Amino acid sequence: MGDLILKDVDGSHVCSTNTSGHSVVAMRIDGTSNLILHGARDKVIWQSFDHPTDTWVSGQTLN
C-alpha cells in the first residue's frame, strides 16, 4: 500500500494520489485518458479526472 507519486525529470514533485491505506490492485488508462487506480471488486480508489490541472481532455467531466 502506498501512494503513486509522479516526479519531474529534475526530481521535483508533480503530483501524488494520497492513496496510502488503500489496497490498490490495478491501474489503467481508459479510452478518455483518465488514469484510474482500482481496488477490490473494481472499486475506483482514485482517478485523474477528479484532480484536473491545467489541461482538459475531450470527454473529461468535473466531479
N, C-alpha and C positions, 0 to 999 in steps of 0.2 A: 504494500500500500504506500502511496506517496502522491506527489504532485508531478504533473507534466510541466516542465519548465523549458521555455524557449529563450535562447540567448542569441544575441547578435554576433557577428563574426569577431568582434573585439571582446566578447565575453560579457557584455552588458546585458542586463535582464530586459527582455522584451515583454513577456507575459508568463503567467503561471495559472494553473487550473484551480489551485486551492482545494484539491480533492483528497487530501490526506484523511485517513479514517474511513474512506470509501473503498470498497473492493471493486476495482475496475478490471473487467475480464476481456474487454475488446475495445479497439479503436478503429474507426472507419471514417472515410470522407464520402458523403453521399453525392448524388447527382447535381446538387446545387452548391457544391464546395463547402458544405457545413462539416466541420470536424466534430465528431461525436465520440464521447467516451461512454461505454456501456457497462452496466453491472449485470448481476444475475437476472435471468428472465428478460433480457434485452431492455432493462430499465435504463433510461438516459440519466447518467450521472452529471455530465457536463457537455455543453455544445457551444461551439464558437459563435453561432448566431445570437446567443444570449448575451454576448460581450462584444458588441460592434466597436470598431476602432475608426480609422479614417477612410475606410473603403467599404462600400456596399456592393454586394454581389447580386446579380439578377436573380430574383426569386427569394431573396432574403426577407424575412419578416422580423419585426421587433417585438419582443415579448416583454 
